[in-house]
């Protein structure tokens, strides 16, 4: 009998090993074989890239006298050089010029090696690899360095089209440049890209547009790092070799990512200022496949430059043993394909040539192109955002224990107590209302009976509505850790290119949550919407997932690119709005800005890279007057006074996270390990803060921020319109100038020339 069992187990193991090996071979074939799009374009490379008799683009910068005007708008002119495909944009009223190549007056001082001179002066720079050899290293080259040439150069009504041919590495890259209204747009036409034996990793198109060296002028690169950051021009920077390179909308967890711990890019923009000349760039199409790449002076050449780096393939880890972690890094054979890869460059007038002017240009783009409607004028007090914790769980000796935070009856008392104190413009997010509380994902309905169940939640929402207070229920559908909603991780989990289901592990003591395939969670949200409606919820507060996470899904049942996932999330937002009336999300990517009514817990931080000169409230300048927003919970601040003042400086509204006064101790909870949530402990501080914020911001809720300045060390000024100023003093001593006094650790409001 033992012998039979042994033979059965041996046969079973051999069958399993065979299945794994066959699967691995299939995966490697998929990885190393070109996609269908590439196969369609496979041609005889010797014929296609025959450069005999073709004159390559000459080394160096284009000759200025060769440029001819091909397009004009009311404010701009576009000039091109047909021998290099470089262009110039000229402001008609000021005569200022933005070039697609380095400034000629400083070029003779460039000291980088010839290969990098060729790269920096080229209209296109590429990085490539041999995907058939997983040990192959990536190499950077360019049109000039590769002795490339132009093909099919044609002028159009608004600009020109051309194909860049790199014969040695065998790439053809068709592009378009067009002048429209107040911007010039560069576009790559993916459908026409041809590859030979090598594979594109990324393309930088006109990377040196508007670039300038550090020669003593006031200048900086503006990065969308977190809330926004500046790299000021400085020829004496420390660690000059450092560059910035981050994915728009955050890292794709399905591929390899360096652990930089940088803030996510939620805005697909960048900019550069040199003296009284600046531009803002908006990655207008294909942004999920874009990186923002910035090289301060000294990093890659003498110029400060920033550009879109278009991604075509990414590195990933191919595991061969889950138990040992063995495997190797390689690249996919198939490239990311989309017909929409476009960057718009907005040249700015001298009076707008700073980061506030850049933010204003992006705001106009959001209104005119994305359809974001500005807020309506109001005479009401500022809004107050309260998150109420229902429950969470903590690790027990044998089983997890439920921690009750706030029942629906207690939530009614909590809201009523705040309302009676005069803070009537409340908005409530109820978090941790689902079965087993905040840390449990999957099967949100019915409402956990330990906090009042479905009937209790209905009664609470009905009470809130009697006071004209909206209630949003919080959810994160991108994770599942309980198998509810008919979710099976093997079938419905989000997989990376190696076929591994991705997991989110926040606590070593807690069972990992599986990331859910976006097309699966779309079905779950759709099926849940009617349950939200029956409760009377005003909308869903999508937290930490939908609106933030954009990870390619290689699950064969639900295959989705990053572009597909953005579309899925926008579809979810639309369905939620159509069914419930409203959507809010925290620190959301700006592709959703036309759909969300409020941006909760917007980041107020940046990544602290050594080359970053200072943080700026770029996101807040863009948003104020378009959408309401908050920063971090007031009762979780590390430096209470400074962070309160930052709220005032940034135009953000107050938000607190509370429980009832009979809540369990949450310090050991899996997710909400907050020490001080009892609302009664904070009620006096809340009242004081709300009064001060109302004093500062009530009159300008619908106003755009038109200025932001540093008046002195740790003294900031925010301007709304042309009559309203708020000056914040972070110092321990008073700030005095021209009769104006701002007390230490305080602010003053100046309206019409007098301090309020």
C-alpha positions in Angstrom: 0.0 0.0 0.0 2.8 2.3 0.9 4.5 1.6 -2.4 1.3 2.5 -4.3 1.0 5.8 -2.5 4.6 6.6 -3.2 4.2 5.9 -6.9 1.0 8.0 -7.0 2.8 10.9 -5.3 5.8 10.6 -7.6 3.6 10.6 -10.7 1.6 13.5 -9.4 4.8 15.5 -8.8 6.2 14.7 -12.2 2.9 15.8 -13.8 3.0 19.1 -11.9 6.6 19.7 -12.8 5.8 19.1 -16.5 2.9 21.5 -16.4 5.1 24.2 -14.8 7.9 23.7 -17.3 5.5 23.8 -20.2 3.9 27.0 -18.8 7.4 28.6 -18.3 8.4 27.7 -21.9 5.1 29.2 -23.2 5.7 32.3 -21.1 9.3 32.7 -22.4 8.1 32.3 -26.0 5.5 35.0 -25.4 8.0 37.3 -23.8 10.7 36.9 -26.4 8.4 36.8 -29.5 7.3 40.1 -31.0 3.6 41.1 -30.8 1.2 40.8 -33.6 1.7 44.5 -34.4 5.5 43.9 -34.7 5.0 40.8 -36.8 2.8 42.7 -39.3 5.7 45.2 -39.7 8.4 42.6 -40.1 10.2 43.2 -43.4 13.5 42.6 -45.0 15.7 44.9 -42.8 18.4 45.2 -45.5 16.0 46.7 -47.9 14.0 48.8 -45.4 17.1 50.4 -43.8 19.2 50.6 -46.9 20.9 54.0 -46.5 23.1 53.9 -49.6 23.1 57.4 -51.2 21.1 58.9 -48.3 22.6 62.0 -46.7 22.5 61.6 -42.9 21.5 64.5 -40.6 24.6 66.5 -40.1 26.3 66.8 -36.7 25.9 69.9 -34.5 23.0 72.3 -34.2 20.9 73.4 -37.2 21.8 76.6 -39.0 19.5 79.3 -37.8 19.2 80.9 -41.3 17.6 77.7 -42.7 14.4 78.0 -40.6 11.3 78.9 -42.6 7.9 79.7 -41.3 5.2 77.1 -42.0 2.4 78.0 -39.6 1.0 80.9 -37.6 -1.7 81.5 -35.0 -2.8 84.7 -33.3 0.0 84.6 -30.8 2.7 82.2 -32.2 4.7 81.4 -35.3 6.2 78.0 -36.1 9.5 77.8 -38.1 11.2 74.6 -39.3 14.4 73.4 -40.7 13.6 70.7 -43.3 17.2 69.3 -43.2 17.1 68.4 -39.4 13.3 68.5 -38.6 14.1 70.9 -35.8 11.7 73.7 -35.1 11.4 77.1 -33.4 8.3 78.7 -31.8 8.2 82.5 -31.7 6.0 84.6 -29.5 4.7 87.3 -32.0 4.3 90.0 -29.4 7.6 89.6 -27.6 9.8 88.0 -30.3 11.0 85.4 -27.7 12.1 82.1 -29.2 11.7 78.5 -27.9 13.9 76.1 -29.8 13.6 72.3 -30.1 17.4 72.1 -29.6 20.1 73.6 -27.3 20.6 77.3 -27.3 23.3 78.1 -29.9 24.9 80.9 -28.0 26.1 78.4 -25.3 26.8 75.3 -27.5 30.5 75.9 -28.0 30.9 75.7 -24.2 29.3 72.2 -24.0 31.9 69.8 -22.6 30.2 66.4 -22.8 31.8 63.7 -25.1 30.9 63.7 -28.8 28.4 60.9 -28.5 26.4 62.9 -26.0 26.7 66.1 -28.0 25.1 64.1 -30.9 22.4 62.9 -28.6 21.6 66.3 -27.1 21.5 68.0 -30.5 19.2 65.3 -32.1 15.5 65.7 -32.5 14.9 62.2 -31.2 16.8 60.1 -28.7 16.1 56.4 -28.1 17.0 53.6 -25.7 16.9 50.1 -27.0 17.8 46.5 -26.1 18.1 43.1 -27.6 15.2 41.2 -26.0 16.4 37.9 -27.3 19.3 38.0 -24.9 18.1 38.6 -21.3 21.6 39.6 -20.4 21.6 42.4 -22.9 22.1 45.9 -21.5 20.1 48.9 -22.7 21.9 51.4 -25.0 21.0 55.0 -25.7 21.5 56.5 -29.2 19.9 59.2 -31.3 19.3 60.3 -34.9 22.6 62.0 -35.3 24.7 59.5 -33.4 23.2 56.7 -35.5 24.0 58.6 -38.7 20.2 58.6 -39.3 18.2 60.5 -41.9 14.8 62.0 -42.6 12.2 60.2 -44.6 8.9 61.5 -46.0 9.3 65.1 -44.7 6.1 67.0 -45.5 4.7 70.3 -44.4 1.1 70.4 -43.3 -1.4 73.1 -42.8 -0.2 73.5 -39.1 3.3 72.1 -39.2 5.0 69.1 -40.6 5.3 65.3 -40.5 8.5 63.3 -40.9 9.9 59.8 -40.2 13.2 59.5 -38.4 15.2 56.6 -39.7 18.0 55.2 -37.5 19.7 52.7 -39.9 22.3 51.1 -37.7 19.9 50.1 -35.0 17.0 49.7 -37.5 14.2 51.9 -36.2 11.8 54.0 -38.1 9.8 56.5 -36.0 7.1 58.7 -37.7 6.2 61.9 -35.9 4.0 65.0 -36.3 4.6 68.6 -35.1 1.7 71.1 -35.3 1.0 74.6 -34.1 -2.5 75.1 -32.6 -3.8 78.3 -30.9 -1.3 78.9 -28.0 0.7 75.7 -28.1 2.9 73.5 -30.2 2.2 69.8 -30.1 4.7 66.9 -30.8 3.2 63.5 -31.5 4.6 60.0 -32.2 2.6 57.8 -34.5 2.9 54.3 -33.0 1.2 52.6 -35.9 4.0 53.5 -38.2 6.9 52.5 -35.9 9.2 49.8 -37.5 11.7 47.8 -35.5 14.4 45.5 -36.9 16.2 43.0 -34.7 16.4 45.3 -31.7 13.6 46.6 -29.5 12.7 50.1 -28.4 12.5 50.7 -24.7 11.8 54.4 -24.8 11.8 57.5 -27.0 12.5 61.1 -26.1 11.1 63.4 -28.8 12.7 66.8 -29.0 14.2 66.3 -25.5 16.0 69.7 -25.4 12.9 71.8 -26.2 13.4 75.1 -24.3 16.5 73.9 -22.6 18.9 76.4 -21.0 22.2 76.2 -19.1 22.7 77.8 -15.7 24.4 81.1 -16.4 23.3 83.1 -13.4 19.7 83.7 -14.4 16.6 83.1 -12.3 15.5 79.7 -13.6 14.2 76.3 -12.6 12.7 73.0 -13.8 9.2 72.5 -12.5 8.4 68.8 -11.7 5.0 67.3 -10.8 6.6 65.4 -7.9 3.9 65.0 -5.3 2.4 68.5 -4.9 5.1 70.0 -7.0 8.8 70.8 -6.8 11.5 73.0 -8.3 15.0 72.2 -9.4 16.6 75.7 -9.5 19.3 76.4 -12.0 22.7 76.0 -10.2 26.0 75.4 -11.9 27.5 74.3 -8.6 25.0 71.6 -7.6 26.3 68.7 -5.4 25.9 65.2 -6.9 25.5 66.7 -10.4 25.0 63.3 -12.0 21.6 62.7 -10.5 18.5 62.9 -12.8 14.8 62.5 -12.3 12.8 59.8 -14.1 9.3 58.8 -12.9 6.2 57.3 -14.4 3.1 59.4 -14.9 0.3 58.1 -12.7 2.8 56.2 -10.6 4.8 53.0 -10.9 3.3 50.0 -12.7 3.6 47.1 -10.2 3.4 44.6 -13.0 7.0 45.5 -13.9 10.2 46.1 -12.1 10.5 49.4 -10.3 13.4 50.9 -8.4 12.5 51.5 -4.8 13.0 55.3 -4.9 10.1 55.9 -2.5 9.2 59.0 -4.5 5.8 60.6 -4.5 3.5 59.5 -7.3 3.0 61.8 -10.3 -0.7 62.6 -10.5 -0.4 65.5 -12.9 1.0 64.8 -16.5 2.8 68.1 -16.7 6.3 69.7 -16.4 7.8 73.1 -17.1 11.0 75.1 -17.4 11.7 78.8 -16.6 14.8 80.8 -17.7 14.7 84.4 -16.8 11.4 85.9 -18.1 10.8 83.0 -20.5 9.1 79.8 -19.6 6.9 77.0 -20.9 4.5 74.5 -19.5 4.2 71.0 -21.1 1.1 68.9 -20.8 1.3 65.2 -21.7 -2.0 65.3 -23.4 -2.4 61.8 -24.9 -0.9 58.5 -24.0 0.2 59.7 -20.6 -0.1 56.3 -18.9 2.8 55.2 -21.1 4.9 58.3 -20.3 7.7 59.1 -17.9 8.8 62.6 -16.9 12.6 62.8 -17.3 14.6 65.8 -16.0 18.3 66.5 -16.2 19.6 69.5 -14.3 22.7 71.2 -15.6 25.7 69.0 -15.2 23.8 65.7 -15.2 23.6 65.2 -18.9 25.2 68.2 -20.6 25.4 71.8 -19.5 21.7 72.5 -20.1 18.8 72.2 -17.8 16.3 70.1 -19.6 13.1 68.2 -19.0 11.0 66.1 -21.4 8.5 63.3 -21.9 10.1 59.9 -22.1 7.7 57.6 -24.0 7.8 54.0 -22.8 7.6 51.1 -25.2 8.8 48.2 -23.0 9.7 47.8 -19.4 11.8 45.5 -17.4 10.3 42.7 -15.3 11.4 39.8 -13.1 10.8 36.4 -14.6 10.5 34.0 -11.6 11.5 30.4 -12.1 11.1 29.3 -8.5 8.6 30.9 -6.1 10.1 29.0 -3.1 13.7 30.1 -3.7 12.9 33.4 -5.4 15.2 32.6 -8.2 14.7 34.1 -11.7 16.1 36.7 -14.0 15.2 40.2 -15.3 14.2 40.6 -18.9 11.9 42.7 -21.2 8.7 41.8 -23.0 8.9 41.2 -26.7 5.6 43.0 -27.5 5.7 46.8 -27.1 3.1 49.1 -25.6 1.1 50.4 -28.5 -1.3 53.3 -28.7 -2.0 55.8 -31.4 -2.1 58.6 -28.9 1.2 59.9 -27.7 1.3 63.7 -27.7 2.9 66.4 -25.6 1.7 70.0 -25.8 4.2 72.9 -25.1 2.6 76.1 -24.0 5.1 79.1 -24.3 4.2 81.6 -21.6 4.2 85.4 -21.7 6.9 87.1 -19.6 4.4 88.1 -16.9 3.3 84.4 -16.6 6.8 82.9 -16.7 6.8 81.3 -13.2 5.3 78.3 -11.6 2.0 80.1 -10.9 1.8 81.0 -14.6 2.4 77.3 -15.4 -0.3 76.3 -13.0 -2.7 78.8 -14.6 -1.9 77.4 -18.1 -2.6 73.8 -16.8 -5.9 75.0 -15.2 -7.0 76.5 -18.5 -6.2 73.2 -20.2 -8.3 71.3 -17.6 -11.2 73.6 -18.2 -11.0 73.9 -22.0 -9.9 70.4 -22.9 -10.8 68.1 -20.1 -14.1 69.8 -19.3 -13.5 70.5 -15.6 -16.1 73.0 -14.5 -15.0 75.7 -12.0 -16.7 76.0 -8.7 -19.7 78.3 -8.4 -19.5 81.4 -6.2 -20.8 80.9 -2.7 -21.4 83.0 0.5 -21.4 80.0 2.7 -18.8 79.0 5.3 -16.0 76.7 4.2 -16.7 73.0 4.1 -15.6 70.6 6.8 -14.8 67.0 6.0 -15.2 64.4 8.7 -14.3 60.7 8.3 -16.1 58.5 10.7 -14.5 55.1 11.5 -16.9 52.2 11.8 -14.5 49.4 12.7 -11.3 47.6 12.0 -9.6 44.4 13.1 -6.5 43.5 15.1 -4.5 40.3 15.4 -5.7 37.9 18.1 -4.1 34.9 19.8 -6.0 32.5 17.5 -8.4 34.7 15.5 -8.5 38.3 14.5 -10.5 40.5 16.8 -13.0 43.1 15.7 -12.5 46.7 16.9 -15.7 48.7 17.1 -15.1 52.4 16.3 -18.5 54.1 15.8 -22.0 52.7 15.6 -24.4 54.4 13.3 -26.3 55.7 16.4 -23.0 57.1 17.8 -22.3 58.7 14.4 -25.6 60.5 14.5 -24.6 62.0 17.9 -21.2 62.9 16.6 -22.5 64.7 13.6 -25.2 66.4 15.6 -22.7 67.7 18.2 -20.5 69.2 15.5 -23.4 70.7 13.7 -24.8 72.4 16.8 -21.5 74.2 17.3 -22.1 76.1 14.0 -20.1 73.9 11.6 -23.0 73.2 9.4 -21.4 72.7 6.0 -20.3 69.2 6.8 -19.5 66.3 4.5 -19.1 62.8 5.9 -17.1 59.8 4.7 -18.1 56.6 6.6 -15.0 54.3 6.6 -14.7 50.8 7.9 -18.5 50.2 7.6 -18.1 46.9 5.7 -18.1 43.4 7.2 -15.1 43.0 9.6 -14.1 46.7 9.2 -11.7 48.8 7.4 -8.9 46.2 6.7 -11.2 43.8 5.1 -11.7 44.0 1.3 -14.3 42.1 -0.7 -18.0 41.6 -0.1 -18.7 45.1 1.3 -22.5 44.4 1.8 -24.3 44.2 4.1 -23.2 46.8 6.6 -21.6 45.2 9.6 -24.3 44.5 12.1 -21.9 45.4 15.0 -22.1 49.0 14.1 -25.8 49.0 13.3 -26.2 47.0 10.1 -28.1 48.1 7.0 -31.0 49.6 8.9 -28.7 51.6 11.2 -26.8 53.0 8.2 -30.0 54.0 6.5 -31.2 55.8 9.6 -27.9 57.7 9.9 -27.8 58.8 6.3 -31.4 59.9 6.6 -30.5 62.0 9.7 -27.5 63.5 7.9 -29.7 64.4 4.9 -32.2 66.2 7.2 -29.3 68.6 8.0 -28.3 68.8 4.3 -25.1 66.8 5.0 -23.9 64.4 2.3 -22.7 60.9 3.3 -20.2 58.9 1.2 -19.3 55.3 1.9 -15.6 54.5 1.6 -14.4 51.5 -0.5 -11.2 50.1 -2.1 -12.2 47.6 -4.8 -8.7 47.1 -6.0 -7.9 44.7 -3.2 -9.6 41.5 -2.0 -8.5 39.4 1.1 -11.6 37.4 2.0 -12.7 35.8 -1.3 -16.1 37.4 -1.3 -17.8 38.8 -4.5 -17.0 35.4 -6.0 -13.4 36.4 -6.2 -10.8 33.7 -6.6 -7.2 35.0 -6.6 -6.0 32.4 -9.1 -8.7 33.3 -11.6 -9.5 37.0 -10.8 -6.2 38.4 -9.4 -4.1 41.0 -11.2 -1.1 39.3 -12.7 2.3 40.7 -13.8 4.0 39.7 -17.0 5.6 36.6 -15.3 2.1 35.4 -14.4 2.4 36.1 -10.7 -0.7 37.4 -8.9 0.3 40.7 -7.2 -0.2 41.1 -3.5 -0.4 44.1 -1.1 1.4 43.3 2.2 1.1 46.2 4.6 1.6 44.2 7.8 3.6 41.0 8.3 1.0 39.8 10.8 -1.9 40.2 8.4 -2.8 37.9 5.5 -1.8 39.6 2.2 -4.5 41.1 0.1 -4.6 40.2 -3.6 -4.8 42.9 -6.2 -7.9 42.5 -8.2 -8.1 42.5 -12.0 -9.6 45.9 -13.0 -12.2 44.4 -15.3 -13.3 42.1 -12.5 -13.6 44.9 -9.9 -15.5 46.9 -12.5 -18.2 44.2 -12.5 -18.2 44.2 -8.7 -18.7 47.9 -8.4 -21.5 47.8 -11.0 -23.3 45.1 -9.1 -22.9 47.0 -5.7 -24.2 50.3 -6.9 -27.8 49.4 -6.3 -27.0 48.5 -2.7 -25.4 51.9 -2.1 -28.4 53.6 -3.6 -30.8 51.6 -1.3 -28.8 52.9 1.7 -29.3 56.5 0.5 -25.5 57.2 0.0 -24.7 60.3 -1.9 -21.7 58.6 -3.5 -18.6 56.5 -3.0 -15.4 57.7 -1.6 -12.8 55.7 -3.5 -9.8 55.4 -1.3 -6.2 54.4 -2.3 -7.2 52.4 -5.3 -9.5 53.4 -8.1 -8.2 56.8 -9.3 -4.7 56.0 -8.2 -3.6 52.5 -9.1 -2.7 52.0 -12.8 -1.1 48.5 -13.1 -1.0 46.6 -16.3 -3.0 43.3 -16.0 -1.6 40.2 -17.7 -4.4 38.0 -16.4 -5.5 36.2 -19.6 -9.2 36.6 -18.6 -8.9 40.3 -18.2 -5.9 41.6 -20.1 -5.7 45.3 -19.8 -3.0 47.9 -20.6 -2.5 51.1 -18.5 -4.6 53.0 -21.0 -7.4 50.4 -20.7 -7.3 50.6 -16.9 -7.7 54.4 -16.9 -10.8 53.9 -19.2 -12.1 51.2 -16.8 -11.8 53.6 -13.8 -13.4 56.5 -15.6 -16.2 54.1 -16.5 -16.7 53.2 -12.9 -16.7 56.9 -11.9 -19.4 57.6 -14.5 -21.6 54.7 -13.5 -21.3 55.8 -9.8 -22.2 59.4 -10.7 -25.1 58.2 -12.9 -26.5 56.0 -10.1 -25.6 57.9 -6.9 -24.9 61.4 -8.0 -21.3 62.0 -6.9 -17.8 60.6 -6.6 -14.9 61.6 -4.3 -11.4 60.1 -4.1 -8.2 60.7 -2.2 -5.1 62.2 -3.9 -6.5 61.2 -7.2 -4.7 61.2 -10.6 -5.8 64.2 -12.6 -7.4 62.1 -15.4 -10.4 61.9 -13.1 -10.6 65.5 -12.2 -13.6 66.2 -14.4 -15.5 63.4 -12.6 -14.7 63.8 -8.9 -16.4 66.5 -6.8 -13.8 66.6 -4.1 -10.1 65.6 -3.8 -9.6 64.2 -0.3 -6.3 64.1 1.5 -4.4 65.6 -1.4 -0.7 65.2 -0.9 1.1 68.1 0.7 4.5 66.7 0.3 7.3 65.9 -2.2 10.1 63.3 -2.5 13.1 65.1 -0.9 15.5 64.3 -3.7 18.9 65.9 -3.1 18.6 67.9 -6.3 15.2 69.4 -5.4 15.5 73.0 -4.3 12.0 73.5 -2.8 8.5 72.2 -2.8 5.7 74.3 -4.3 1.9 74.0 -4.0 1.5 73.5 -7.7 -1.3 71.0 -7.4 -3.2 73.3 -5.0 -2.7 76.4 -7.2 -4.2 74.4 -10.1 -7.1 73.1 -8.1 -8.3 76.0 -6.1 -11.5 77.3 -7.6 -11.9 74.1 -9.6 -12.3 71.5 -6.9 -12.4 71.5 -3.1 -9.5 69.6 -1.5 -8.1 68.7 1.9 -4.6 67.7 3.1 -3.8 65.2 5.9 -6.2 64.7 8.8 -5.8 67.5 11.2 -5.8 65.3 14.3 -2.9 63.1 12.8 -0.5 66.0 12.2 3.1 65.6 13.3 3.8 69.3 13.6 0.4 70.7 14.4 1.1 74.5 14.1 3.2 74.3 11.0 0.8 71.9 9.2 -2.2 74.1 10.2 -0.5 77.1 8.6 0.4 75.0 5.5 -3.4 74.4 5.1 -3.9 78.1 5.2 -1.1 78.8 2.7 -2.3 76.1 0.3 -6.0 77.0 0.5 -7.0 73.6 1.8 -10.1 72.9 4.0 -10.0 71.1 7.3 -10.6 67.4 7.7 -10.6 65.1 10.8 -10.9 61.3 11.3 -13.1 60.4 14.3 -14.7 57.7 16.3 -17.4 57.9 18.9 -16.4 58.3 22.5 -16.9 54.6 23.4 -14.5 53.2 20.7 -12.1 50.4 21.2 -8.4 51.0 21.4 -7.2 51.2 17.7 -3.4 51.3 18.3 -3.0 47.7 17.3 -5.4 47.7 14.4 -4.1 46.4 11.1 -4.8 49.7 9.2 -6.2 52.4 11.4 -3.5 52.4 14.1 -4.4 55.9 15.2 -4.1 56.8 18.9 -6.4 59.7 19.2 -9.7 59.4 17.4 -12.3 60.2 20.0 -14.1 63.2 18.7 -14.9 64.7 22.1 -11.2 65.0 22.8 -10.8 67.1 19.6 -14.0 69.1 19.6 -12.5 72.4 21.0 -9.5 72.2 18.6 -11.8 71.5 15.7 -14.0 74.5 16.5 -11.0 76.8 16.8 -9.4 75.6 13.6 -12.6 75.8 11.6 -13.1 79.4 12.8 -9.6 80.4 11.7 -9.9 78.6 8.3 -13.2 80.2 7.7 -11.7 83.6 8.5 -9.1 83.0 5.8 -10.8 81.1 3.0 -14.6 81.6 3.1 -14.4 84.7 0.8 -12.3 83.0 -1.9 -13.7 79.5 -2.2 -14.4 80.0 -5.9 -11.3 82.1 -6.6 -8.2 81.0 -8.5 -4.8 81.4 -6.9 -3.0 84.1 -8.9 0.2 84.5 -6.9 2.5 82.6 -4.5 5.6 84.2 -3.2 8.3 83.9 -0.5 8.4 87.3 1.2 11.2 86.3 3.6 12.6 83.1 5.0 9.6 81.0 6.2 7.1 83.8 5.2 4.7 82.9 2.4 2.1 84.9 0.5 -0.8 83.4 -1.4 -2.8 85.8 -3.7 -6.4 85.2 -4.9 -7.6 87.4 -7.8 -6.0 90.8 -7.5 -7.3 92.0 -4.2 -7.0 89.2 -1.6 -3.8 88.1 0.0 -3.0 85.7 2.8 0.5 86.0 4.5 1.7 83.1 6.6 4.5 83.4 9.1 6.1 80.0 10.1 8.8 81.7 12.2 9.0 81.9 16.0 9.3 85.7 15.7 6.9 88.3 14.2 7.3 89.3 10.6 7.2 93.1 10.0 7.5 95.1 6.8 6.1 98.5 5.7 3.8 98.7 8.7 2.5 95.1 8.2 3.0 92.7 11.2 2.3 89.0 11.0 2.6 87.4 14.4 4.8 84.4 15.0 3.2 81.1 13.9 0.2 82.9 12.5 -1.3 84.5 9.4 -3.0 87.7 8.4 -5.5 88.3 5.6 -5.2 91.5 3.5 -8.1 92.6 1.4 -8.1 95.8 -0.6 -4.8 96.9 0.9 -5.7 96.5 4.7 -5.0 93.6 7.0 -8.2 91.9 8.2 
